[in-house]
Amino acid sequence: MSDGERDDRRELFGIERRKALIGLGLALALTLGAVAVVGEVTSYGELLKALRRADRSLLPLTLVGELVAYAGYLVAYRSVASVDGGPRLRHRDAGQVIALGMGAYVVGSDAGGLTVDFWAMREAGSKTHEAARRTLALNTLQAAALAWLATVAGVVVLARGAGGAALVLALIWVLAPPALTAAAAAAASDRLAPRLLEPSDESRHRLLRKARKALADAVGGVVLTRHVFSHPRRYLGGVLGYPLFWIGDFFILWSSLRAFGFHLDPARLVVAEATAWALNFVPLPGGGAGFSEAAMAYTLHAVGVPLSQAIFAALVYRAVNFWLPLVPAVALLPRVGRLQESLRGTEHGEPDEDAHLHGDFGLPRRKEAA
């Protein structure tokens, strides 16, 4: 066996297997720790009572939500990847990349999933900065879909006369996404984007040069995102896929709550989940295990769910959309080599004649020669 093959067995997508196992153990410990903390706050008696009253026949509904979410993600992923002459990923390849990315998220936090997306774009024929910008565009669209769904939900919550913590959370989502969207639109404008997309290399400081290139890639991702929204019929999957993903994700949480005997109206549920997701935005060890369950439980509690039911709903929700994806990811690990070869044979579409995304700013479209 060659040294390269040994390295591949030790490390995949920049995530060392030994560290991945440690991360999984840490994630389990943190999850149990979160349950223990919530149990101290609400009393273990209330937790046991909620568990005994659970209607387990409703739990399979969470899998329906996961399938809907996965389908929406797949549609959006393929559509956004193909923007302006990008790779036209096959359904099977895109599905495998997504499954691997979800597994990498568990063991490597958000950075793990981003690493897999970047790797897939590179293998499919994109050069380094183009791959980075397409990867960031995928994640920008995903976040934007959630943010604007939360804005609509926040308006509904306010219209119904919410008070207390629910009022505060709703106000945040009504105000923040429009402000962030305006800032992103300014950065991606025809006036400012060309200067940001071509950072100067004159700085003597290496870190400063890297920071400028990272900013350029971030703006490039926003420019790609703007192009998708500017051509909704052409990239319909990119416009509708991520909202469908989040609807499926909301259904997982709604079904989890129903299984433990609580009905939460959709607007409050969306505000609660969006807030928990935002709190977990910074990459944390073990994919944010423990913290994410606690954040979800307390944001649900903030909008009216008893804490004993909220923590179990959060645990079921995380089991379905966090732990369950490990199964297909692990099953696909022996096939990564085949996936890599398949991605290398991906065809690219023609560049959009009405796009000023890459060609005008000096980004080549073909993969660097080996």
Order of alpha helices (4+ residues) and beta strands (2+ residues): alpha-beta-beta-alpha-alpha-alpha-alpha-alpha-alpha-alpha-alpha-alpha-alpha-alpha-alpha-alpha-alpha
